[in-house]
């Protein structure tokens, strides 16, 4: 297991979730 890869996936997932939440609140 590469910690760097897991970290990148975590940041990508976090950014995606925050983006969806931001867009969701903006649309409402």
C-alpha positions in Angstrom: 0.0 0.0 0.0 1.4 3.4 -1.0 0.5 6.1 1.5 1.0 8.7 -1.2 -1.6 7.1 -3.5 -4.1 6.7 -0.6 -3.5 10.4 0.4 -4.1 11.6 -3.2 -7.3 9.5 -3.4 -8.5 10.9 -0.1 -7.9 14.5 -1.2 -9.6 13.9 -4.5 -12.6 12.3 -2.8 -12.8 15.2 -0.3 -12.6 17.8 -3.0 -15.3 16.0 -5.0 -17.6 15.8 -1.9 -17.0 19.5 -1.1 -17.6 20.4 -4.7 -20.9 18.5 -4.8 -22.1 20.0 -1.5 -21.1 23.5 -2.7 -22.9 23.1 -6.0 -25.9 21.5 -4.2 -26.3 24.5 -1.9 -25.7 26.9 -4.8 -28.5 25.3 -6.9 -31.0 25.5 -4.1 
